[in-house]
Amino acid sequence: MTPASTANAPYVARDLAHIWHPCTQMKDHEREMPMIPIRRGEGVWLEDFGGRRYLDAVSSWWVNLFGHANPRINDAVRAQLERLEHVILAGFTHEAIIELSEALTSLAPQGLTRCFYADNGSAAVEVAVKMSFHYWRNVGRAQKRRFVTLSNSYHGETLGALAVGNVELYKSVYRPLLMDVITVPSPDCFDREPGESWADHSRRKFADMESALARHAHEVAAVIVEPLVQCAGGMRMYDPVYLAMLREACDRHEVHLIADEIAVGFGRTGTMFACEQAGIRPDLMCLSKGLTGGYLPLSVVMTPEPLFAAFYDEYTRLNAFLHSHSYTGNALACAAARATLGIFREDRVIERNRELAVHLGERVRALADHPHVAEVRQCGMIAAVELARDKATREPYPWQERRGLIVYRHGLERGALLRPIGNVVYFMPPYVITPEEIDFMVDVAREGIEQATRA
Ligand SMILES: *Cc1c(COP(=O)(O)O)cnc(C)c1O
């Protein structure tokens, strides 16, 4: 045992005695995956109890934007804590949520003026799905009750969110519990023909969506998509033209467009919201993850005024949207979110991200020549390297071989938290990363890929 793991050991033992971890086969902790107890974080770095540091290349599951223990967000949460930790949001309100809502509506695509809050991304998707369904019922079109989703999409893990998502690994066991949805092939540009541009591929793939809408629009409430990047589906990407065509088709067929910007919102793709790159406004926009800078769980569904108006009525007509969670609009979470948006306002975050993204792209592109790298792709501050057994045919490594796990373990040894999704090694670092730290992160990944693809 290294000295570092000796110091960690007591925490690991106590953890494994009681805690059932998310997204984990717990037996892996016997041998395959070390458990890492973290005692502190600062900027892009996490530090374990032995003093070993790890660069958080995945922003702690895509939530952290401005680093761990960010002084400005710390101060904001501390100040809120001294005044009000939480108050029921039904019948009551508070300053942090008012200011946050004003800031969100001024940042979001024009016209998204109403904010409905929940506690996490999945809950926001549940809210959006229920709200769309309920809207059509309130306006006298109750037959519009189905949802259209893209293959390989991910919208969270609660039953409604799981139903409108399409990642088999998470979904298949629970299928008997899930509502039936209409699944349309994704415009994922990994599948494009040789020589075909992203835009051409995405445009061509829209034919499937158009025909699904033509057939089903009378019974469809909404189409739900992850704009530009299907993150949990392996950082698969597509061209903004698809979103522009989808917006036009949703209008024409009288179907809501739900943009799940939970992972891609707040500057991840190079613009504040991914939808901006297509110049569109969704009917419902789900935000979470980066909303609080990675501090506290909070989510919001934003909608335009006409959608809100369909619920605004005499009490006795029972048209209200009664969805609620105990912690809706938590003041500490709202204070963290308000401070996070303040950083966007005060610093040149989007501009600086563009410069960082250029550097990230240059470094990651160098991996494209590797004999087992099928594709290197990037969208803003997301870069991904797709490993394949056969570079030419793109035949993937069988999932049972768990090649990504080798990259993960190598990363931990070298001081980087890389957490590949199957055969996809990706980078989604906090925006406070430096060019030198990007170099380190990509170097560690390259070494890990070398190891993982040997034999
Ligand atoms: C993470 C994610 C969700 C679910 O959010 P949770 O807070 O994990 O429930 C939904 N949609 C997308 C696109 C996500 O990336």
PDBQT file of the ligand as one rigid body, heavy atoms in Angstrom, charges set to zero:
ROOT
HETATM    1  C1  LIG A 501     -27.511  14.774 -15.823  1.00  0.00    +0.000 C 
HETATM    2  C2  LIG A 501     -28.618  14.944 -16.789  1.00  0.00    +0.000 A 
HETATM    3  C3  LIG A 501     -29.963  14.823 -16.399  1.00  0.00    +0.000 A 
HETATM    4  C4  LIG A 501     -30.366  14.402 -15.016  1.00  0.00    +0.000 C 
HETATM    5  O1  LIG A 501     -29.961  15.297 -14.022  1.00  0.00    +0.000 OA
HETATM    6  P1  LIG A 501     -29.804  14.759 -12.514  1.00  0.00    +0.000 P 
HETATM    7  O2  LIG A 501     -29.565  15.984 -11.721  1.00  0.00    +0.000 OA
HETATM    8  O3  LIG A 501     -28.636  13.819 -12.538  1.00  0.00    +0.000 OA
HETATM    9  O4  LIG A 501     -31.076  14.068 -12.168  1.00  0.00    +0.000 OA
HETATM   10  C5  LIG A 501     -30.931  15.075 -17.341  1.00  0.00    +0.000 A 
HETATM   11  N1  LIG A 501     -30.606  15.410 -18.594  1.00  0.00    +0.000 NA
HETATM   12  C6  LIG A 501     -29.346  15.540 -19.007  1.00  0.00    +0.000 A 
HETATM   13  C7  LIG A 501     -29.061  15.956 -20.409  1.00  0.00    +0.000 C 
HETATM   14  C8  LIG A 501     -28.300  15.287 -18.129  1.00  0.00    +0.000 A 
HETATM   15  O5  LIG A 501     -27.042  15.343 -18.551  1.00  0.00    +0.000 OA
ENDROOT
TORSDOF 0
